[in-house]
Amino acid sequence: MNYIASSGLLFKDGKKRIDYILVYRKSNIQYDKRNTFEKNLRTEGLMLEKEPAVANPDIMFIKIHIPWDTLCKYAERLNIRMPFRKKSYYTDRRSKSMGSVQHYFKRIKKWMAQNPMVLDKTAFPDLENSDCYTGPFSRARIHHFIINNKDTFFSNATRSRIVYHMLQHTKYEHGISKVGICKLINNGSYIAAFPPHEGAYKSSLPIKTYGPQNNRHLLYERWARWGMWYKHQPLDLIRLYFGEKIGLYFAWLGWYTGMLIPAALVGLCVFFYGILTMNASQVSNEICKATEVFMCPRCDKNCSLQRLNDSCIYAKVSYLFDNGGTVFFAIFMAIWATVFLEFWKRRRSTLTYTWDLIEWEEEEETVRPQFEAKYYKMERVNPISGKPEPHQPFSDKVTRLLVSMSGIFFMISLVITAVFAVVVYRLVVMERFASFKWNFIKQHWQFATSAAAVCINFVIIMLLNLAYEKIAYFLTNLEYPRTESEWENSFALKMFLFQFVNLNSSIFYIAFFLGRFVGHPGHYNKLFNRWRLEECHPSGCLIDLCLQMGVIMFLKQIWNNFMELGYPLIQNWWSRHKIKQEIQNASIPQWENDWNLQPMNIHGLMDEYLEMVLQFGFTTIFVAAFPLAPLLALLNNIIELRLDAYKFVTQWRRPLPARATNIGIWYGILEGIGILAVITNAFVIAITSDYIPRFVYEYKYGPCANHLGDGENCLKGYVNNSLSFFDLSELGMGKTGYCRYRDYRGPPWSSKPYEFTLQYWHILAARLAFIIVFEHLVFGIKSIIAYLIPDVPKHLYDRIRREKYLVQEMMYEAELEHLQQERRKSGHPIHHEWP
């Protein structure tokens, strides 16, 4: 209570702590609703105190305090579990049987240097909770519970949760539906409702000497500061301050970031393997030495014949991402995604046990005001609460869903249209860059075309994202979801679909369509009979795919980080600047400082999860083409984690400490991405990369086709084999001889010129076979891993069952002991069993 008093989080009497804050404008005319609401809150047992704002005379704050008796009444009504006896694990006997081994390992740990990433537990005195069994709170059995101090028995998060429950279930007018603070905020009676922060997050006194001033100060010093980037997160303290829902988000983000470390290391090894073996690559060496091989013109007007060795640099760069380790890394990442999700389920089960959420059940949600206003004339009895509530007819629900799905398909088609526009842009500027005045662009016109298209595509992506959020919001409201959780799930799914298609559509085009339908010299396919379709670079299309992924991933991460932290920082700075101009020396109380902070996003954690889930898709879906994606994701997440921590602690008002046992709809989306990643990586290896053509040549057409050559390179002659001949005299350019192009077609002197050769069909069959084998192999491994890894660790499962039994026994013993004490006081004989 000392830091509460020092922070000014008390009523004017200096005794009652502030548990919640309501804010309204004096100029608002709906004072009758407020008066009725506040009167009913006092009737329910809450204490209210009004105080005007220092900086704005039109703003009025209502401070709310919940007394002990009211706390106990609602804690019993909500079945809140509280500690009543210290734990004594039955597994201690089993651990003693292994005492010598464990003692040996403990000695080794002491000899080893302390892990700098581990938190110093002495810096977290508030985390040294008594390890106690918990049970549903009951006023009749209050003597069972460990109550050392009534002020601290219920945590701040629990007190705020109980107050919010009362605010949500208190009437402000006569009528069944005139209930709840959310409706009052929607109609403008109040403009905000939030629990206050526990004081300032900074202190002039050093924390090492004087200790933390409050939990917010402790979180800032040991978690949100940039200097703590390498430390483990204090999840118990995060949960204590922000609630289990936000605690689970940071636990998931930390787990995801930690699991990216092995993926980033393996991807880096594959990349360095490409660097080390680049000079020994037969394919790139043949391209670099092909000084007398001329490639056919790659555009109709301004392009000339190009020597194959001009693509030497591109061939070497392509080899970095398309080498012998690519297939291994794709399989590794598919397995990694499964291991990540399976072990997250184990980690989640451990956290739900530690945070006492095993037997927690979410209470029945209240109906959304919009749903109620729309269907108030059609009622039916709720099978859970037994009360009449508005009901949406099935026909109306189906109609609205169909309209919403039509809107989703329309927006997806709009994305495809935008990608098509970028493709047309590439075709138009291709010849422009080929005849550009600057020599550098003229020589590297294809790279310039791809780079400019990527930047334009990124701008289009960010502009469409702004429109998507509004459209997704409109379509979700059009469906009229019944509860807030239904609304959040529907909105999250739409936003994911929109942004996933928006981000990845151009990448899918480059991976699977670029250069696939161009035709051949003398008979090129043209768009609208005007623009010749774009070909892949002589070294392949993979370099374009890598460029597209790298630029979009890098720029999007920078933009997201700026919008998450930079924008709130600027807004909060401007608010403080205006306040300093209006008042000079007056001190501002904590609740007014909180009011001047930015409110948490109205979508809750949706934006945070959406950003990370989209990144997970980038990291896994096309990882075969860009093995550095896990490394970029890891570096971003190290920054992201501290950005989010800093934002929650310093830039946002304190959110309601909500409870949750999982990450909701996002886990299902992550599983879907894991399945899609296997399919796309199989197609990238089989179709986009040159792995299959090289494999077929090596074992069917190369020097080692019929025997294993001793010391002979089996890919010798591959480049020449992969290029077809074309007679330049057929182009009408006044040139004779032959040029080469990437395809497997017959030469002009063959009986069937320019038709697909047998090798083309062999490669096509090998590609299809590889896709089938790869998918079945990886899906089989994923299924085996998912089966072998249980969702709940065995020792934890046994402990949960044991504790349920012990809790019942202890409640029985405590009740018997209480009865015996009562009999002693009254002078009655004592029985050692139930009377």
N, C-alpha and C positions, 0 to 999 in steps of 0.2 A: 504493500500500500504506500510505501515511501515514495516510489517513483510516480505513482498515480497522483499523490498530493503535490509533488514537485512540478508535475506537468500541468497542474490546474485542471485535472479531469475529475473534479468534484463539484457538487452543488455549492451554493453560496455558504451553506453551514459548515463546509469543510469536512463533512463526514460521509455523505452519500456519493458513491462513485457514479460516473456517467457511463451508461451501457449502450446508449443509442442516441442519435441526433436526428431530429426532423427539422426541415427548413421550409419556410414559406415567405411569400411577399406580403407585406402589410396592405399593399394596394390591391391585392386579389380580393374579389368580392364574395368568394364562397366561404365566408366565415361561419355560416350556420353548420355546414358539413364538418368543418374543423372543430367547432365547439362540441358538437354531438360526439364526434370521434374521440376527442380528448376526454370528455366526460366519461365515456364508456371505458376508456383505457384506465382511468382512475378507479372506476368501479371494479375492473378486473384485478386491481391491486398494484398497478404501476404508479410511480411518483413522477410528476412532470414539473419542470421549472423553465420559464421563458426568459430569454435574454437577447436584447437587440445586438446586431452586428456592429463592430467598431468602425469598419470602413464604409459600410453602406447602410444608411438609416432605414431603407425600405426592407431590409432582410431581417427576419426574426428566426432565432434558433429555439427549439424546444429540446431541452435535455431530459432524458428518460433514465430513471433508476428503477431497478427491480429489487424489491426487498427480499429478505431471506425466506419468509413464509410463502410468498408468491413463487419464488424460485423452486422451493420444495414441491409446491402443488403442481406446477407445470412439468417439473422433472419427472414426477411420478406419472403424470398423464401421458407424457411423451416416451415413457419407458427408457429414459436415459440411464446408461449403465455407469455406475460409480464404484470406486475401489472399496473393498470391505475386509480383505485379509491378504497378508503377504504371501507370495507364491513360494512353494517348496516343491521342486521338480522331482518326480519319481525317477527321471532319467539320471539323476545324480548318482544313484547306485551303479548304473551301468557305466557311467563315466569313471567311477572309481576303479572298476575292474580294468580299465585301460589307463590307470593313473600313471604308471611308469612311462608309457609311451608319450602321453600328453605332457608329463613333466619334462621329458627330454626335449620335446619340441618347444616348450615354453622357454627353456634355457637357451635354445638356439635363437629364438626370437629376441631375447634380451641381449644376446651378443651382437645381433645384427643392428645396423643403424636404423633409426626410426624412419618410417616411411613419411616423407614430407607432405604427401597428399592427404594423410589421415588427419582429421580434426583433433585438436587438443581438447580432450573432454573436460579438463579443469577450467577451460574458458566458458563452459556451458553449465553453470551451477543449476539452472532451472531444468536441465534435461535429466538430472539425477532423480528421476521420479522413483517412488517406492514401487517395486515390481509386485503389483497386487492383482489378486483376482477381482473381477468386477461382476456386479449383478444389477438388475433393474432397480432403480431407486424407489424406496417406499418410505413414506412418513411413519407408517406403523412399525417399521423395522429400522428406524433411523439409527438405533443403537448398534446395529451391525456394521455400519460404515465408519471408515477412518476419517474423522472430522477433527483435524488439528486446529483449523482456523476457518470460520464460516466465510471470511472474505475471499479465501483462496481455494475453498473446497470445489466450487464450480469455476472452471477456467473462464477467461474472458470470451473465448470462442463459444463456449456453451451458453454463457449468459446472453451473448448477442443473438445466438440462434433461438433461444427461448423468447426473447423480446420480439424478434422478427416474427416468430410463430403467432404471438399475441397480436402484433400489428396486422398480420394477414387475416386474422379471424375475428376482428372487431368491427362492428357495424358503424356506419356513419349516417345512415338514414333508415327509415322503416322500409322493410322489404327483404325478401330472401337474398337477392343478389347484391344488395348495397353493403358490401363487406370488403375490407382489405385496403392496405396502404397503397398497393399497386394501382388500384382504380382511382384513388385520390390523387396520385401523381399523374396518372393519365389525363384526368379532367382538370388538372392545374391547381387543385386545392393546396397541395404541397409541391415543391420543386425538387426535393431530394430527401433521401433517408439513408443513413449509413452509420455503421459503428465507428467510433473515433479511433485514430491511431493512439498508441501508448506513449505519446510524447514525441520529442524531436528525435531525428535519426543521427544527429551529430551532437557532440559534446566537447566543450573546451578542456575537459579533464581527460587525460589519457586512460584508455580502457584497461591497460595492463596494470596500472597503479590503483585506480579507483573503481574498476569494474564497470559493467554496463549500467547505464541509467534506466534502461527499460528493454523489453524484448525487441523493439524496433531498432534501437541503437545496437543491440547485440547482433541482430540479423545484418545490419549494414556493415558492421566492422568485420564480422566473420563469414559473410556470405556475399553481399551485394557489391563490395568494393572490388575494383579491378585487380588489386593485389592478391585477391583470393582465387584467381582464375584456376589455379592448379589444385585447389583443395576439394575434398569431398563435400557434398552438401549436407548441412544440418537438417535432415528431413524431419526429424521429430520436432524441432523448433519451428520449421516452416508450417508443419501441420498444426502445431499449437497456436500459431499466430493467425494463419490464413485459412485453416480448415483442411479437411481431408481431400476435398476435390482439387484444390490448387496444389496441395502436397503431392497427390498422385500425378499431377501433370509434371511437376519438377522431378519426381522420381522416375517417370517414364522418359523425360528428356535426358536426364543424367544417364539412365540405363542405355538409351539409344546412342548417346555420345560415347560412352565407354565401349559399347559393342562396335562402334565404327573404328576403333583403334586397330584391331586385327585386320579388318577389311582394308583400311587405308595402308597398312604395312604390306599386305599381300599385293594390293594394286601398285604400290610404289616399287615393289620387287619386280613385278611384271614389266613396269615401265623401264626400270634400270636394266632388266634383262634385254629389253629392246635396244637400249643405248649401248650396252657392252657387246652385243652381237650384231650391231648395225653394219659394221664394216665387213662382217663375214656373210652377210645376206647375199645369196646368189641372185635373187630377183633385183634388188636395188643396184647391185654391182653391174648387172647386165644392162639395166636402164641407163646407168651413168656412162657406160662405155659405148652405147649405141649412137655413135656420131654420124653414121651413114644411114640410119633409119629415119625416114621422114613420115610424120603423121599427117593424115588427111586434114584439110582445113576444117576447123570446128565451128565456123559460121559461114554464111553464104557470101557476104559482100567484102568485108575488110580483113578477113583472116587469110593468112598465107600458110604455106607448109611449115611445119614446126619439127625441129629435130627432137627425137625421143629423149636424148640426154639433157634437153632443157628441163625435163621433169625430174632431174636427179634429186634436188632438194625435197620435192614433194614425195618422192618414192621413199627416201630415208625417213621422213617424218611419219609417213603412213606405216612404216615398219615398226615404229615405236608403239603403235596401237594395234597392229595386226601382225602378231608374231606367234611363235609356238606356245606362249603362255596364255593366249586369249581364251581358248576353250577351257583350259583348267580354271582360269579366273571366273568365267561365266558360271561353271558348275559350282565353284566355291561360293560365289555370291548368292546363288539360289539356295544352297544349303545354309549359308550364313543367315539369310532372311528367315528361314524356318527356325533355326536355333535361336535367333533373336526373339522371335515371337513366343516360342515355347518357354524359354527361360524367363521372359517377361511375365508370363502367367505364374511361374513359380515365385518370382520376385513380388508380384502383386499379392499373391496369397500370403506371403510372409508379412507384407506391410499391413494387410487387412487384419491379420492376427495381432501384430504388434500394436496397431492402432485401435484394437478392440471393435472391429467392424464385422466379425464373423456372423453374429446373429442380428446385425442391424438390418432393418427393412425400411425402405423409403416409404414415408407416409403417403397416403392417397393425396394426389395433387389436386389443387383447386382448378376450377374451369377458368379458361382465359376470358377476360371481359369481352373481347371481340366475339368469341364464340357464343357467349351468353346473350349478348345484345342481338345477335343474328337469329338465334333459334330459341328465344325465350318463350315463344308460343307453343313449341313442341317439346313436351317434357316426358320423361320416363324415370322410374325409380332406379337409382344407382345400386347395383347388387352388393357393393362393398359398404357404402355408408348408409344405405337404406333410405336416403333422402331423394326427393324429386329434383332433377336437374335437366337443363336443356339437352335436347337430343337431335343429332343430324341424321336425316333420313338417308338410307343407303343409296337411293337413286341420285340424290343431290351430291353425296360424297363421290360417287363414281364419275358423275359429270364433271365435277370440279377437278378431279384427278386427271381426267382425260384432257381437259383444257390446259392444265399445268404441264402435262407431258408434251402436249403440242408446242407449248412455249419453250420447253427444254430442247426439243428437236429443232425448233426454229433457230434458237441461239447457237446450237451446234452447227447447223447449216451456215449460219452467219460466220462462224469461225472458219469453216471450210472455204467459204467465199473469200475471206481475208487471206487465207493461205494461197488460194488461186490467184488473187491479185498480186501477191508477192512473187509468185511463179512467173506471171506475165511480165512483171517488172524486171526480173532476171533475164528473161528472153529479150526484152527491148534494149536494155542497157548493155547486154553482152557485146553486141557489135559496136556500140558506142565506145566502150572501153577498149576494144580491140584496135580502134583507130584514134585513140586519145593522143593529145599533144605531148603529155608527159611520158617520157620514155619508160619510167618505172611501171606506171599503170599499163602502158601498152604491152610491156613484156609479161606482166603478171595480171592480165586483165581478168582471168577467171577468179583469182584470189580476191581481186578488188570487187568483182561482182558479188561473190559470196559474202564478203565482209559487209558491204553496203546493205545487202539483203538481210543479213542477220540483224543489223542495227535497226533497220526499218521494221523488221518483224518484231523486235523487242518493244519498240514504241507502240506498235499496234496492239501487242499483248497487254501492255500496261493501260492503254486507253480502253480496251474492251473489258478489262477487269473492273474498271470503274462502273461501266454500264451493267456488267453481270451482277454486281452486288445489289443494285437497285432492282433489276429484273427478278433476281432470285427472291428478294424481299417481297416484291409484288406477287409473284406466283405462290409463294408460301402463304401469304395472307389470303390469297384467293381460295386456297384449300380450306381455310378456317380450321386449323388443328385445334383439338379439344384442350390440350394442356400445354404448358411451356416446354416440357421435355419433348413432346411430339413436334412442336414448332421448331425447336432447336435441331432435332434430328433431320427433319425435312429440309430445313434451310442449309444445314451442313452438307447434306448429300448433294443438293443442287449446286452449292458453291464449289464443292469438290469436282463434280462433273464438268461444270463450266470451265474452271481454271485448269483442270487436268487436260481437257481437250484443247484449250487455248494455248497452253504451254507446249504440248507434245505434238500437235498436228503438223507443224512444220518439220519437226524432227522425224515423224513417221514418213512424210513425203520424201525427205532426203534419203532416209534409210531404205525405203522399199520401192520408190517410184522414180527417183532421179536417175536418168540414163538407162531406164529399162525398156522404153518404147520409142527410141529415137529412129529406128530403121537402120539404113546403111547408106554410105555415100552413093549419090546418084538417085536414091529413093528414100529421102528423109521424110519422116512424119512431121507435119507442121500444124501448129495451133491456129485454127481459123484460116487455114491455107495461107498463112502469112508469116508466122514466127516459127522458126525451126526449134524443135525441142532441145533442151540443154543436155549435153553429154557429160559423163563423168570425166574427171581428169585422167590422163594416160596412166597415172599410178593408182587409180581407183577412186570410189566415192567416199571412202571412209574419212579422208581428210576433211571433206565438207561437213560430215556428220560430227566429227570432233569439234570443229570450229563452231558449229551451231550450238552444241551442248555447252561448250566451255563459256562462250560469250553470254548466253542466256542465263546460265547458272550463276556466273560471277556478277553480272549486272543486277540480276533480281535480288541476290543476297544483299548487295549494297543498298538497293532501294528499300528493301524491307527493313533493314536495320535503321536506316534514316527515319522512316515513317514510324517505327516503333519507339524510338528514343528521341530523335532530333525534334520531331514535331511537338510531342508533349513538353520537352524542355523549353522550346520557344514559347509555347502557350503559357506555361507556368511562370517563366521569366517576365512575360508581359503583364500577367496578373499581379505579380509582386511589384513590378515597376509602377503600375497604376495605384496600388495601395500606398506605396511610399509617397507618391505625389499627393494623395488625399489626406493622409495622416502623417504627422511628423514623429512624435515621440511616444505615442500610445502603444502599449503592448497588446499584441493580438493573441487571444486564447487559442488553445490547440484545436478546438472544433472549428474555429473560423479559418485557421490555416489549412485544415483538411478540406473545408468547403472550397477553398481557392485552388486545390489540386484538381487534376483531371479525373472524372469518374471512370471506372473501369468500363471497357468496351461493352456496349449493350448486348453483344452476342456472347459475352462471357469469354471462355477460353477457346471459342471456335476459331478465331483468327490465328491463335498460337498453334493449335493442333493442325490447322489447314496448311500453314506454312511448312511445318515439319513433315507432314504426310506427303505433300507435293515434293519436298526434297527427297524423302525416302523413295518416291517413284523415280526421280532423276538418278538416284544412286544405284538402283537395282535394275530398272527396265532396259536401259541401253548401256549397261556397264561394260559389256563386251567391246563396245566401240570407244569407250572413254574410261580406262582403268583408274584415272586420277580423280574420278567423281567422288569416291569415298573420302579421299584426302581433303578435297575442297569442302565436303559436307562436315568433316570433323573440325576443320579450322573455323568454319562458320558457326558450328554449334558451340564451340568453346566461347566464342564472342556472344552468341545468341543467349546462352544460359545466363551470363552475367548481365546482359542487357535486360532480360526479363526480370532478373532479380532486382536490379537497380530500379527498374520501372515500377515494380510492385511495391518496393520499400519506400521510394522517395518521390515518385512522380504521380502516383495514383492514390485516390482515396482508398481507405481500407475496404476491401470487398467483404460481403457477408461470408463468414466461415462456413461454407456449405459442406455437406458430407456426401461421399460417393465411395463405391467399392471397386469401380473400374473406370476405364477411359471412354466408355460408351460406344457409340457407333463407329468410332475411329478404329477399333481393333478389327472389326469386320472389313473395313476399307483396306487396312494394311494387309490382311490375308488375301484379299482380292488382288492387290498390287503384286504380292509375292507370286501368285499364280500367273498373272500377266507377264511378269518379268521372265519367267522360264520360257514362255512362248516367244516373246520378242527377242530374247537373246539367242534362241535357237535360230530364228529367222535372220538375225543380224549376222551370225557366224556363217550360216548357209548361203545367204543371198548377198548381203552387203559386202562382206569381206571376201578376200580371195583364198580363204582357207580350203574350201572344197575344190576349186579348180586346180590349186597346187597339189592337193592330195591325189586327185584323179591322174594328173600328169605324172606324179612321182611313181605311182604304182601301175599305170596303164600305158603311158605314152613316152615316159622319160627314159634315160639311160638305164635305170634300174627296173624297167618294166618286166623283163624276163629273168633277171638274175640280180643279186645284190652285189653291186660293184665294190671292189676293194678300194676304199679311199676315194671313190668317185662321188661327186655331188649329184644326187638324184634329181635336183631341180635345174640342172644345166640345160640351157636351151628353152626354159619355160617361157620367157618373155617373147621370144620369137614365135613359139607355138601358140601363144595367146593372142597374137595379132594377125588379122586377116589382110589380104591384098586387095587393092582396088586400082583399076586402070585409070590414070589421070586423064587420058584422052577423052573419056566419057563425060568429064565435067565441062568441057568446052572452054577451058581456060588457056588453051594454046600450049599446054604442057604435055610431055610424054613421060612414060615411066610408070612406076607404081608407088602408091602411098599405102600406109598401114592404118588400121583402125582396130579398136578393141571389140572383138567378137569372134565367134567360131563359125565362119561361113566359108564356102568354097571359093577358091581363087578364080579370076576371070578366065583362065585357060582350062578350067575343069569342064566336065560334061554338064554340070548343073551349077553355073556360076552364081555366087552370092546366096546360095541356099544353105541352111544349117547343116553342119557336118555331123557325123556320128558322134564325135567327141562332145558336141553340144548336148546331145541327148544323154550321153553317159554322165555328164556333169549335172544335168537337170535331175536325173534319177538319183545320183549320189546326194544331191541337195535335199530332195524329199526324204530319202532314207535317213540322212543325218538328223533332219528335224524330228522324225518319228522316234528314232533311237534316243536322241538327246532328251526329248520331252519325257519319254517313258522312264528313262534311267533316272533323271533328276526328280520327277514326281514320285518314283518309287523310293528313292533315298529320303525325300522329304517326308513321305508317309511313315517310313520306318522310324525316322528320328522323332516325329510327332508322337508315335506310339510308344517309343522307349522312354520319353521324357514325361513323367507324370506332372499334372498341373499343380499338385500340392506335394511338397516333399514328404517322404514317409515319416520322418521324425516329427514333422509339424502336424501331420494328420493324427498320429498317435497322441501327441501332446494335447491337441484340441479335444479329442475324445476323453482323455484322462481328466482334463480340467472341467469339462461338463459334469463328470461324475463327482469330482472333488467339490465343486461349487455347491451341488445339492447336499453333500454331506456336511459341508461347513455351515450352510444356512441352517441345517437341522441342529448342529452342535451349538451354534450361536444362539438360536432360539431357546434351546434347552438350558443353556447357561444363563440366559436372561430370566427365564422362569424361576430358576433356582435362586438367583439373586433376589427376585421379588418375594419368594417364599421366606428367605432369610430375614428380609426387612419386616415382613408381616408376622414372623414367629411361627410359621407353619413348618411341618416336617419336610425335609428335602428328599425328593425322589430322583434316582439316577436314570430314569426313563420317562417317557411321556406319560403324563397323568391320564 
